[in-house]
Amino acid sequence: MKTRDTLEERIYNFSSGPAALPLSVLEKVREELLNFQNTGMSVMEISHRSKHFEGVLDRAEGGLRRLLGISDDYAVLFLSGGARLQFSMIPMNLYAKGKPVDVINTGIWTQAAIMELERLTEYRLAASLEKENFKRLPRLEEIDLSPNASYVYIASNNTIYGTQWHEFPDTGAVPLVADMTSDILSRRIDISKFGLVFASAQKNLGPAGVTVVIIRKDLAEKAKDTIGTTLQYRTHIKHRSLYNTPPVFPIYVAALVTEWTEAQGGMAALEIRNEEKAKRLYEAIDVNDFYYSPIEKADRSVMNVVFRIRGDREDLEKQFVGEALKAGLGGLEGHRSIGGLRASIYNAQTLEGVNALIGFMKEFASRNG
């Protein structure tokens, strides 16, 4: 394969993350990289205490608030440590002794959160589809929620298994906490139904290195003073994400991505576009006897399309990934824990890219079926 060192030679990137960024955002980064807003410095060199970075922070937070309709009852934080740090910070701040956390286990990422809960708190499984290999989500009537829980924990979208909540459980007065790393900004959501939402940036928000936390301010006050200062949400609320040096560059790119998202028409427009991309790709899988999706149709993810070659032909799947890359289609291997194939079609992936993948799938099936 020839070296792809020009814009014209960029591949269609279907990686689950770090994922594709909008081309216009990358071009803006390149334009400002050496001299940000006539400062004579890169954005990676400016002080996080400067008025220039305060402006960046305003743009990033303001964009998120407009796109998601976030009220003043919620704080928007930009933190380091990724989703895995949130697996610990959330129970440290929100758990109340004698009130076990309710967890709806839908895959590897909720299991990773459970591992941290086992170290820190009491918890109970409100539902789990592990025995069914997470090929669907629990129906609402299958979920056993406690009115005495500290909070209810879910992952809104599962990158590995390819499932997604299309209707969230009603948790009543118990705060609902959601890991939205892989589908935030992909559709309209009502933030007021959640106590806390968090998302690592490397899917729809920007490059890896920053995690957004949207938390109801009253919940942040529940934390005990014995928790480390940096691990308290209220510390970061008080200091507006500037208690320690934040990940300046990823926040800057996140600001650009929110502006790009607004320019696309916001959540309503992107929701329609994302649904169309997923519809076309799933149809291409379902109508061809060569491929299949193991996920129940009602629970299929709009962001991460998981599929296999019939007979679970690992040899052909490996061949598929290699030939696809030569054809300019990258990142199509399934997660190492389950194998198979996966196309992640986040906001920045175009309909043109999805159509190119569908064309390749048809051609590959005709040669190998």
DRENDO-1510 file (C-alpha; in Angstrom, 1 decimal, always signed):
<recs>
REC; n; res; u; v; w
REC; 1; MET; +0.0; +0.0; +0.0 .
REC; 2; LYS; +1.4; +3.4; -0.9 .
REC; 3; THR; +2.1; +5.9; +1.7 .
REC; 4; ARG; -0.9; +8.0; +2.5 .
REC; 5; ASP; +0.6; +11.4; +3.2 .
REC; 6; THR; -1.9; +13.7; +1.5 .
REC; 7; LEU; -5.5; +14.6; +2.3 .
REC; 8; GLU; -6.6; +12.8; -0.9 .
REC; 9; GLU; -5.0; +9.6; +0.3 .
REC; 10; ARG; -6.7; +9.5; +3.8 .
REC; 11; ILE; -8.5; +6.2; +4.5 .
REC; 12; TYR; -12.0; +5.7; +5.8 .
REC; 13; ASN; -11.4; +5.1; +9.5 .
REC; 14; PHE; -13.8; +2.7; +11.2 .
REC; 15; SER; -11.7; +2.3; +14.3 .
REC; 16; SER; -13.6; +2.2; +17.7 .
REC; 17; GLY; -11.3; +4.7; +19.2 .
REC; 18; PRO; -9.3; +6.8; +19.0 .
REC; 19; ALA; -11.7; +7.3; +16.2 .
REC; 20; ALA; -12.0; +9.5; +13.1 .
REC; 21; LEU; -12.1; +13.2; +13.6 .
REC; 22; PRO; -13.9; +15.6; +11.2 .
REC; 23; LEU; -11.5; +16.6; +8.4 .
REC; 24; SER; -12.3; +20.3; +8.7 .
REC; 25; VAL; -11.4; +20.1; +12.4 .
REC; 26; LEU; -8.1; +18.5; +11.6 .
REC; 27; GLU; -7.4; +21.3; +9.0 .
REC; 28; LYS; -8.3; +24.0; +11.6 .
REC; 29; VAL; -5.9; +22.3; +14.1 .
REC; 30; ARG; -3.1; +22.3; +11.5 .
REC; 31; GLU; -3.8; +26.0; +10.6 .
REC; 32; GLU; -3.6; +27.1; +14.3 .
REC; 33; LEU; -1.0; +24.6; +15.5 .
REC; 34; LEU; +2.1; +26.8; +15.4 .
REC; 35; ASN; +0.5; +30.2; +16.1 .
REC; 36; PHE; -2.8; +30.1; +18.1 .
REC; 37; GLN; -4.8; +33.3; +17.8 .
REC; 38; ASN; -1.7; +35.3; +17.0 .
REC; 39; THR; -0.1; +34.5; +20.4 .
REC; 40; GLY; +3.1; +33.4; +18.7 .
REC; 41; MET; +2.7; +30.0; +20.5 .
REC; 42; SER; +1.0; +26.7; +19.8 .
REC; 43; VAL; -2.2; +26.0; +21.8 .
REC; 44; MET; -0.1; +23.2; +23.4 .
REC; 45; GLU; +2.2; +25.9; +24.8 .
REC; 46; ILE; -0.2; +28.5; +26.2 .
REC; 47; SER; -0.8; +28.7; +29.9 .
REC; 48; HIS; -4.0; +27.1; +31.1 .
REC; 49; ARG; -4.4; +30.2; +33.3 .
REC; 50; SER; -4.3; +32.5; +30.3 .
REC; 51; LYS; -7.3; +34.4; +28.8 .
REC; 52; HIS; -6.7; +32.5; +25.6 .
REC; 53; PHE; -7.3; +29.1; +27.2 .
REC; 54; GLU; -10.2; +30.5; +29.3 .
REC; 55; GLY; -11.7; +31.3; +25.9 .
REC; 56; VAL; -11.2; +27.7; +24.7 .
REC; 57; LEU; -12.8; +26.4; +27.9 .
REC; 58; ASP; -15.8; +28.7; +27.3 .
REC; 59; ARG; -16.2; +27.4; +23.7 .
REC; 60; ALA; -16.0; +23.8; +24.8 .
REC; 61; GLU; -18.4; +24.1; +27.7 .
REC; 62; GLY; -20.8; +26.4; +25.9 .
REC; 63; GLY; -20.9; +24.1; +22.9 .
REC; 64; LEU; -21.8; +21.1; +25.0 .
REC; 65; ARG; -24.4; +23.0; +27.0 .
REC; 66; ARG; -26.1; +24.2; +23.8 .
REC; 67; LEU; -25.9; +20.8; +22.0 .
REC; 68; LEU; -27.2; +18.7; +25.0 .
REC; 69; GLY; -29.4; +21.3; +26.5 .
REC; 70; ILE; -27.5; +21.2; +29.8 .
REC; 71; SER; -29.1; +23.4; +32.5 .
REC; 72; ASP; -27.3; +25.4; +35.2 .
REC; 73; ASP; -28.2; +22.7; +37.6 .
REC; 74; TYR; -25.4; +20.7; +36.1 .
REC; 75; ALA; -21.6; +21.3; +36.1 .
REC; 76; VAL; -19.6; +20.4; +33.0 .
REC; 77; LEU; -16.1; +19.2; +33.8 .
REC; 78; PHE; -13.0; +18.4; +31.7 .
REC; 79; LEU; -10.9; +15.9; +33.5 .
REC; 80; SER; -7.9; +13.6; +33.0 .
REC; 81; GLY; -7.7; +9.9; +33.7 .
REC; 82; GLY; -10.2; +8.5; +31.2 .
REC; 83; ALA; -13.3; +6.5; +31.8 .
REC; 84; ARG; -11.4; +4.1; +34.1 .
REC; 85; LEU; -10.8; +6.8; +36.6 .
REC; 86; GLN; -14.5; +7.6; +36.6 .
REC; 87; PHE; -15.2; +4.0; +37.6 .
REC; 88; SER; -13.5; +4.9; +40.9 .
REC; 89; MET; -14.4; +8.6; +41.3 .
REC; 90; ILE; -18.2; +8.0; +40.9 .
REC; 91; PRO; -18.6; +5.6; +43.8 .
REC; 92; MET; -16.1; +7.6; +45.9 .
REC; 93; ASN; -18.4; +10.7; +45.5 .
REC; 94; LEU; -21.9; +9.2; +45.2 .
REC; 95; TYR; -22.0; +6.1; +47.3 .
REC; 96; ALA; -23.8; +6.2; +50.6 .
REC; 97; LYS; -23.1; +3.4; +53.1 .
REC; 98; GLY; -25.9; +0.9; +53.4 .
REC; 99; LYS; -27.3; +1.9; +49.9 .
REC; 100; PRO; -25.7; -0.5; +47.4 .
REC; 101; VAL; -25.1; +0.7; +43.9 .
REC; 102; ASP; -27.4; -0.9; +41.3 .
REC; 103; VAL; -25.5; -2.0; +38.2 .
REC; 104; ILE; -27.0; -3.2; +34.9 .
REC; 105; ASN; -24.3; -5.3; +33.5 .
REC; 106; THR; -24.2; -5.2; +29.7 .
REC; 107; GLY; -20.6; -6.0; +28.8 .
REC; 108; ILE; -16.9; -5.6; +29.4 .
REC; 109; TRP; -17.1; -1.9; +30.3 .
REC; 110; THR; -19.8; -2.3; +33.0 .
REC; 111; GLN; -17.7; -5.3; +34.2 .
REC; 112; ALA; -14.7; -3.0; +34.5 .
REC; 113; ALA; -16.7; -0.6; +36.5 .
REC; 114; ILE; -17.9; -3.4; +38.8 .
REC; 115; MET; -14.3; -4.3; +39.5 .
REC; 116; GLU; -13.8; -0.9; +41.0 .
REC; 117; LEU; -17.1; -1.1; +42.9 .
REC; 118; GLU; -15.9; -4.3; +44.5 .
REC; 119; ARG; -12.9; -2.4; +46.0 .
REC; 120; LEU; -14.9; +0.6; +47.2 .
REC; 121; THR; -18.6; -0.1; +47.9 .
REC; 122; GLU; -21.5; -2.4; +48.1 .
REC; 123; TYR; -23.3; -3.1; +44.9 .
REC; 124; ARG; -25.9; -5.4; +43.4 .
REC; 125; LEU; -26.7; -6.6; +39.9 .
REC; 126; ALA; -30.0; -5.2; +38.9 .
REC; 127; ALA; -29.8; -7.1; +35.6 .
REC; 128; SER; -27.1; -9.0; +33.7 .
REC; 129; LEU; -27.1; -10.6; +30.2 .
REC; 130; GLU; -23.7; -12.3; +30.7 .
REC; 131; LYS; -25.2; -15.8; +30.3 .
REC; 132; GLU; -26.5; -14.7; +26.9 .
REC; 133; ASN; -23.0; -13.4; +26.0 .
REC; 134; PHE; -24.4; -9.8; +26.0 .
REC; 135; LYS; -26.1; -10.3; +22.6 .
REC; 136; ARG; -29.0; -8.1; +23.8 .
REC; 137; LEU; -29.9; -5.7; +26.5 .
REC; 138; PRO; -32.3; -6.5; +29.4 .
REC; 139; ARG; -35.9; -5.6; +28.8 .
REC; 140; LEU; -37.1; -3.0; +31.2 .
REC; 141; GLU; -39.3; -5.6; +33.0 .
REC; 142; GLU; -36.2; -7.7; +33.6 .
REC; 143; ILE; -34.5; -5.0; +35.6 .
REC; 144; ASP; -34.8; -5.2; +39.4 .
REC; 145; LEU; -34.1; -1.7; +40.7 .
REC; 146; SER; -33.9; -0.9; +44.4 .
REC; 147; PRO; -35.5; +2.4; +45.6 .
REC; 148; ASN; -32.7; +2.5; +48.2 .
REC; 149; ALA; -29.8; +2.4; +45.8 .
REC; 150; SER; -27.1; +5.2; +45.9 .
REC; 151; TYR; -27.4; +5.3; +42.1 .
REC; 152; VAL; -28.0; +3.1; +39.1 .
REC; 153; TYR; -25.1; +2.5; +36.7 .
REC; 154; ILE; -25.3; +1.8; +33.0 .
REC; 155; ALA; -23.2; +2.1; +29.8 .
REC; 156; SER; -25.4; +3.7; +27.2 .
REC; 157; ASN; -23.6; +2.1; +24.3 .
REC; 158; ASN; -21.3; -1.0; +24.2 .
REC; 159; THR; -18.5; -0.7; +21.7 .
REC; 160; ILE; -17.4; -4.3; +22.0 .
REC; 161; TYR; -20.7; -6.2; +21.8 .
REC; 162; GLY; -22.5; -3.6; +19.6 .
REC; 163; THR; -25.6; -3.0; +21.8 .
REC; 164; GLN; -27.1; +0.4; +22.7 .
REC; 165; TRP; -29.8; +1.6; +25.0 .
REC; 166; HIS; -32.6; +3.2; +22.8 .
REC; 167; GLU; -34.8; +3.7; +25.8 .
REC; 168; PHE; -33.3; +4.3; +29.2 .
REC; 169; PRO; -34.6; +2.8; +32.4 .
REC; 170; ASP; -36.7; +5.0; +34.6 .
REC; 171; THR; -34.9; +5.1; +38.0 .
REC; 172; GLY; -37.3; +7.5; +39.8 .
REC; 173; ALA; -35.6; +9.4; +42.6 .
REC; 174; VAL; -32.4; +7.3; +42.4 .
REC; 175; PRO; -29.8; +9.1; +40.2 .
REC; 176; LEU; -29.0; +7.4; +36.9 .
REC; 177; VAL; -25.3; +7.4; +36.0 .
REC; 178; ALA; -24.3; +6.6; +32.5 .
REC; 179; ASP; -21.0; +5.9; +30.7 .
REC; 180; MET; -21.7; +7.6; +27.4 .
REC; 181; THR; -18.1; +7.4; +26.1 .
REC; 182; SER; -19.1; +5.9; +22.7 .
REC; 183; ASP; -22.4; +7.6; +21.9 .
REC; 184; ILE; -22.4; +11.1; +23.4 .
REC; 185; LEU; -23.3; +13.8; +20.8 .
REC; 186; SER; -24.6; +11.1; +18.5 .
REC; 187; ARG; -28.3; +11.7; +19.3 .
REC; 188; ARG; -30.7; +13.8; +21.3 .
REC; 189; ILE; -30.8; +12.9; +25.0 .
REC; 190; ASP; -32.5; +14.5; +28.0 .
REC; 191; ILE; -29.7; +15.2; +30.4 .
REC; 192; SER; -32.2; +16.0; +33.2 .
REC; 193; LYS; -33.0; +12.2; +33.4 .
REC; 194; PHE; -29.4; +11.6; +34.6 .
REC; 195; GLY; -27.5; +12.4; +37.8 .
REC; 196; LEU; -24.1; +12.1; +36.1 .
REC; 197; VAL; -22.9; +11.4; +32.6 .
REC; 198; PHE; -19.3; +10.9; +31.6 .
REC; 199; ALA; -17.5; +10.3; +28.3 .
REC; 200; SER; -13.9; +9.9; +27.2 .
REC; 201; ALA; -13.4; +12.1; +24.2 .
REC; 202; GLN; -11.9; +9.7; +21.7 .
REC; 203; LYS; -15.2; +8.8; +19.9 .
REC; 204; ASN; -17.4; +11.8; +19.1 .
REC; 205; LEU; -15.8; +14.6; +21.2 .
REC; 206; GLY; -12.2; +14.9; +20.2 .
REC; 207; PRO; -8.8; +13.1; +20.7 .
REC; 208; ALA; -7.9; +10.9; +23.6 .
REC; 209; GLY; -6.8; +12.6; +26.7 .
REC; 210; VAL; -9.8; +14.4; +28.2 .
REC; 211; THR; -12.9; +13.1; +29.8 .
REC; 212; VAL; -16.1; +15.1; +30.1 .
REC; 213; VAL; -18.2; +14.8; +33.2 .
REC; 214; ILE; -21.7; +16.3; +33.4 .
REC; 215; ILE; -22.9; +16.1; +37.0 .
REC; 216; ARG; -25.8; +17.5; +38.9 .
REC; 217; LYS; -24.3; +20.0; +41.3 .
REC; 218; ASP; -26.2; +18.8; +44.3 .
REC; 219; LEU; -24.8; +15.3; +43.9 .
REC; 220; ALA; -21.3; +16.6; +43.9 .
REC; 221; GLU; -21.9; +17.9; +47.5 .
REC; 222; LYS; -22.5; +14.3; +48.8 .
REC; 223; ALA; -18.8; +13.4; +48.8 .
REC; 224; LYS; -17.1; +12.9; +52.1 .
REC; 225; ASP; -14.3; +15.3; +53.0 .
REC; 226; THR; -12.0; +12.3; +53.6 .
REC; 227; ILE; -11.7; +11.7; +49.8 .
REC; 228; GLY; -8.6; +13.0; +48.2 .
REC; 229; THR; -9.1; +16.6; +47.1 .
REC; 230; THR; -8.4; +15.9; +43.4 .
REC; 231; LEU; -10.9; +13.0; +43.5 .
REC; 232; GLN; -13.8; +15.2; +44.6 .
REC; 233; TYR; -16.0; +16.5; +41.9 .
REC; 234; ARG; -16.8; +19.7; +43.9 .
REC; 235; THR; -13.1; +20.6; +43.7 .
REC; 236; HIS; -13.2; +20.7; +40.0 .
REC; 237; ILE; -16.5; +22.5; +40.0 .
REC; 238; LYS; -15.1; +25.2; +42.3 .
REC; 239; HIS; -12.0; +25.6; +40.1 .
REC; 240; ARG; -13.8; +25.2; +36.8 .
REC; 241; SER; -11.6; +22.2; +35.7 .
REC; 242; LEU; -8.5; +24.2; +36.5 .
REC; 243; TYR; -7.5; +22.8; +39.9 .
REC; 244; ASN; -4.6; +21.1; +38.2 .
REC; 245; THR; -3.2; +21.6; +34.7 .
REC; 246; PRO; -5.9; +20.2; +32.4 .
REC; 247; PRO; -5.3; +18.5; +29.1 .
REC; 248; VAL; -5.2; +21.7; +27.1 .
REC; 249; PHE; -4.8; +20.3; +23.6 .
REC; 250; PRO; -7.7; +17.7; +23.8 .
REC; 251; ILE; -10.0; +20.4; +25.2 .
REC; 252; TYR; -9.1; +22.7; +22.4 .
REC; 253; VAL; -9.9; +20.1; +19.8 .
REC; 254; ALA; -13.1; +19.2; +21.7 .
REC; 255; ALA; -14.2; +22.9; +21.4 .
REC; 256; LEU; -13.6; +22.7; +17.6 .
REC; 257; VAL; -15.6; +19.4; +17.5 .
REC; 258; THR; -18.6; +21.0; +19.3 .
REC; 259; GLU; -18.5; +23.9; +16.8 .
REC; 260; TRP; -18.4; +21.4; +13.9 .
REC; 261; THR; -21.3; +19.5; +15.4 .
REC; 262; GLU; -23.4; +22.6; +15.7 .
REC; 263; ALA; -22.5; +23.5; +12.1 .
REC; 264; GLN; -23.9; +20.1; +11.0 .
REC; 265; GLY; -27.3; +21.0; +12.4 .
REC; 266; GLY; -26.8; +19.8; +16.0 .
REC; 267; MET; -28.2; +16.7; +17.6 .
REC; 268; ALA; -31.4; +16.4; +15.5 .
REC; 269; ALA; -29.5; +16.4; +12.2 .
REC; 270; LEU; -26.7; +14.1; +13.3 .
REC; 271; GLU; -29.2; +11.7; +14.8 .
REC; 272; ILE; -30.9; +11.3; +11.4 .
REC; 273; ARG; -27.6; +11.0; +9.6 .
REC; 274; ASN; -26.2; +8.4; +12.1 .
REC; 275; GLU; -29.4; +6.3; +11.9 .
REC; 276; GLU; -29.2; +6.4; +8.1 .
REC; 277; LYS; -25.6; +5.2; +8.1 .
REC; 278; ALA; -26.4; +2.4; +10.5 .
REC; 279; LYS; -29.6; +1.4; +8.6 .
REC; 280; ARG; -27.6; +1.0; +5.4 .
REC; 281; LEU; -24.9; -1.0; +6.9 .
REC; 282; TYR; -27.2; -3.4; +8.8 .
REC; 283; GLU; -29.2; -3.9; +5.7 .
REC; 284; ALA; -26.1; -4.9; +3.8 .
REC; 285; ILE; -25.3; -7.4; +6.5 .
REC; 286; ASP; -28.8; -8.8; +6.8 .
REC; 287; VAL; -29.5; -9.3; +3.1 .
REC; 288; ASN; -26.3; -11.1; +2.4 .
REC; 289; ASP; -26.0; -14.8; +3.4 .
REC; 290; PHE; -22.3; -14.4; +3.7 .
REC; 291; TYR; -22.5; -12.1; +6.8 .
REC; 292; TYR; -24.5; -11.9; +10.0 .
REC; 293; SER; -24.9; -9.8; +13.1 .
REC; 294; PRO; -25.2; -11.7; +16.4 .
REC; 295; ILE; -27.0; -8.8; +18.1 .
REC; 296; GLU; -30.8; -8.7; +18.5 .
REC; 297; LYS; -32.2; -6.1; +16.1 .
REC; 298; ALA; -34.0; -4.1; +18.8 .
REC; 299; ASP; -30.7; -3.5; +20.7 .
REC; 300; ARG; -28.3; -2.9; +17.8 .
REC; 301; SER; -25.9; +0.0; +18.2 .
REC; 302; VAL; -26.0; +2.9; +15.8 .
REC; 303; MET; -22.4; +3.6; +16.6 .
REC; 304; ASN; -20.6; +0.2; +16.6 .
REC; 305; VAL; -21.8; -2.3; +14.0 .
REC; 306; VAL; -20.6; -5.8; +15.0 .
REC; 307; PHE; -20.8; -8.5; +12.4 .
REC; 308; ARG; -19.2; -11.8; +11.4 .
REC; 309; ILE; -18.7; -14.1; +8.4 .
REC; 310; ARG; -21.1; -17.0; +8.7 .
REC; 311; GLY; -19.4; -20.1; +10.3 .
REC; 312; ASP; -17.3; -17.6; +12.3 .
REC; 313; ARG; -14.6; -18.0; +9.7 .
REC; 314; GLU; -11.7; -16.3; +11.5 .
REC; 315; ASP; -9.4; -16.9; +8.6 .
REC; 316; LEU; -11.7; -15.1; +6.2 .
REC; 317; GLU; -12.3; -12.3; +8.8 .
REC; 318; LYS; -8.6; -11.7; +9.0 .
REC; 319; GLN; -8.4; -11.7; +5.2 .
REC; 320; PHE; -11.4; -9.3; +5.1 .
REC; 321; VAL; -9.6; -6.8; +7.5 .
REC; 322; GLY; -6.3; -7.0; +5.4 .
REC; 323; GLU; -7.9; -6.5; +2.1 .
REC; 324; ALA; -10.2; -3.8; +3.4 .
REC; 325; LEU; -7.2; -1.8; +4.5 .
REC; 326; LYS; -5.6; -2.1; +1.1 .
REC; 327; ALA; -8.9; -0.7; -0.3 .
REC; 328; GLY; -8.7; +2.3; +2.0 .
REC; 329; LEU; -11.0; +1.0; +4.8 .
REC; 330; GLY; -9.3; +0.8; +8.2 .
REC; 331; GLY; -10.1; -0.3; +11.7 .
REC; 332; LEU; -12.5; -3.1; +10.9 .
REC; 333; GLU; -11.3; -5.8; +13.2 .
REC; 334; GLY; -13.5; -6.8; +16.1 .
REC; 335; HIS; -12.4; -6.4; +19.7 .
REC; 336; ARG; -9.6; -8.8; +20.7 .
REC; 337; SER; -11.8; -10.3; +23.4 .
REC; 338; ILE; -14.5; -11.5; +21.0 .
REC; 339; GLY; -13.0; -11.4; +17.5 .
REC; 340; GLY; -15.1; -10.9; +14.4 .
REC; 341; LEU; -15.6; -7.7; +12.6 .
REC; 342; ARG; -16.7; -4.2; +13.7 .
REC; 343; ALA; -17.4; -0.9; +11.9 .
REC; 344; SER; -17.5; +2.1; +14.2 .
REC; 345; ILE; -19.5; +4.8; +12.5 .
REC; 346; TYR; -19.2; +7.8; +14.8 .
REC; 347; ASN; -20.2; +11.3; +13.8 .
REC; 348; ALA; -17.2; +12.0; +11.7 .
REC; 349; GLN; -17.7; +8.9; +9.5 .
REC; 350; THR; -19.4; +9.9; +6.4 .
REC; 351; LEU; -22.2; +8.3; +4.4 .
REC; 352; GLU; -19.7; +8.1; +1.6 .
REC; 353; GLY; -17.4; +6.0; +3.8 .
REC; 354; VAL; -20.2; +3.7; +4.8 .
REC; 355; ASN; -21.2; +3.2; +1.1 .
REC; 356; ALA; -17.6; +2.4; +0.3 .
REC; 357; LEU; -17.6; -0.3; +3.0 .
REC; 358; ILE; -20.8; -1.8; +1.8 .
REC; 359; GLY; -19.4; -1.9; -1.7 .
REC; 360; PHE; -16.3; -3.7; -0.5 .
REC; 361; MET; -18.4; -6.1; +1.6 .
REC; 362; LYS; -20.4; -7.1; -1.5 .
REC; 363; GLU; -17.3; -7.6; -3.6 .
REC; 364; PHE; -15.6; -9.6; -0.9 .
REC; 365; ALA; -18.6; -11.9; -0.4 .
REC; 366; SER; -18.9; -12.5; -4.2 .
REC; 367; ARG; -15.3; -13.6; -4.3 .
REC; 368; ASN; -15.3; -15.7; -1.2 .
REC; 369; GLY; -18.8; -16.9; -0.7 .
</recs>
